[in-house]
Amino acid sequence: MEAFLHQVFSGLANGAIYASLALALVMIYQSTHHINFAQGELAMFSTYLAWAMINAGLPYWAAFGLTVVASFFIGLIIERAIVRRVADAPVLTVVVVFIALLVILNSVTGWIFTYTIKVFPSPFPEEPLFGPYISSHEAGVVGVSIFVLVTLFLFFRFTPLGLAMRATAENAVSSRLAGIRTGWMLALGWGIAAAIGAIAGMMVAPIVYLDPNMMSGILLYAIAAALMGGIDSPLGAVIGGLTVGVLENIMGAYVVGTELKLTVALVVIIGVLIFKPTGLFGRSFVTRV
Amino acid sequence: MKSNHNIKTLILAMFVASVLIGCGEQQTDDQDASVDEIKIGSTNPYSGPASAYGTIGRAESAYFKMINDQGGINGRKINFISLDDGYSPPRTVEQIRKLVEEEEVLFLAGTLGTPTNSAIHKYVNAKGVPHVFVNTGATKWGDPQNFPWTMGFNLSYSNESKIYAQYVLENKPDAKIAILYQNDDYGKDYVHGLKEGLGDKADTMIVAEASYEVTDPTIDSQIISLRASGADTFYNVTTPKFAAQAIRKANDIGWKPLHLLNNVSTSVGTVLEPAGLEKSVGLITALYLKDPVDPQWADDEDMKAYTEWFNKYMPDESIDDAFNVNGYIIASGVARLLEACGDDLTRANIMKQMASIKDLQMPMMLPGITWNTSAEDFFLIESAQLARFDGKEWALFGDVIGN
């Protein structure tokens, strides 16, 4: 029983990691209707920025704040400089651009920072505050994911800017006619996604160690989480992430064995796509012909 | 007249063709002793998932740069062509073909990775190209009967496992062993070796096995399962990142087994420091190289020479990274091989020299761990010494084990 509880809480902690990256994926999807395969590598790159700042002597929270802001602008610039140019291209072109971004960011980071793993500090205390099953940092990650989720919800629900972004995603033409600068709304979406990714990266790194391939495995699970919850639903992404995390641990430890853990995640993706293509919390759109 | 002209043209064409064909026939695979350059080929993962190993290739290149600065070997410069294969077997095949067929390298040395080398194993043996210092610990590189052109470098994973098995049988005969291993040839080779070493006690002693994939973000779940098995001995067969995670997680959940760590992940700077030095106390491993971060070698002559070389030829890299030692020793082994070959730079002589090494103590190898090969024995390193981590350094104990 003790081991079972341990597996569940460890799964929740992993799930919170998947959820935080899934939130960034949802963010981009909401504003551009694309799945950004480079999201994980962007987050990893941001985490290296934070690591460099902390190593240069900045206090943790200063580095944290600066990294989030810097990542926002990096996302913005990538949208303006690269993604925008292929906005009207076929979807495969966009996918190729995203994969190219993934490879470039991975190699450039490795080239600058080398591939040896680095220790990234946690802002949470070392001793476990929430019982023996979950470390303070893991609990902190769950808390941060929920905080980001609530912030996003409030932003989209109650601010005019959030409304304008939602409008742009739903119907770009009408939004432009209503006076919204739709191009900038897309860039803003990229910026916010990159900022969320940076937070995810800084939460993940203390657990898995910082290295250029830190996010490659996590991205797979994050995509599974986002699809499961509904790719356009932030709440769905968080619930999807936690579910995938716990499911993966329980299945791996007690049912299918560790060799098929990843397979479980992939089966989840396929299952959801077959039986509920919009995800558990996704809305289905009806398009009038 | 016209037909005469045609005949002349025909004769000329035949002559040209015969010269060209003749060139092809005369061309040999072996390099002429008079050439002032020796071409050596290699592949390394400079990009991709295993790019942490890329530094090994850079260390090898840096070592040959030093050799060339000192005037080369027997008056010949070394042209070391190390290409990126991204740890992807199809790319290894492509790059090795390029090295053998276009660059016409004399031999291959230090090609890295088990899956990558597996992909070229048959090709290089069919071509008769020496494929030496193969940089993986898989057991299959020591098979002179079937693959006379291939010889590995590292202590084989199964021999290393047998050293741990011997230690457990002697010191903890009632041990309950839990194994964590990477789900590929490398991990399975280790597990297989341990089972062989334990013999008929393997079934009763091994109480749990868990695997992980390199794409897994964490191995926390596996550690929890292994602890729950009630094991008091933990055999940790993982690569550096996962080793650091496993050491830390086992400690954090209060699991204190006899912890045997595979040699792949013994670097103090890149594994134990990230895991936490105080959490690494008591780890046991089998060593055969000197770690540059280990203070016990601070005044060692080998280490001084290594540090001097490193600071001059690899100033931008991290000296903490023990992978560089691996590249350094391979390159110095290649240099030693070429010295032994003298002016007889044929592929056959390279294999002959490679297979006639006797009690050779190389720099940066632990004292007493010597290289030995013969026409029947294609395993270069076959011994190691156990060491226990005391919070600062790997303290060697016991005798050199193996043959």
Interface residues (C-beta under 8 A of the other chain):
Chain A: E2 A3 H6 Q7 S10 G11 A13 N14 I17 S107 G110 T114 Y115 T116 I117 K118 V119 P132 S135 V204 I207 V208 Y209 D211 P212 N213 S216 G217 I218 L220 Y221 E248 N249 G252 A253 T258 E259 K261 L262
Chain B: S47 P49 S51 A52 G54 T55 N183 A210 S211 Y212 E213 V214 T215 D216 P217 T218 D220 S221 Q222 I224 S225 R227 A228 P240 K241 A244 Q245 D252 I253 G254 G269 T270 V271 E273 P274 E317 S318 D320 D321
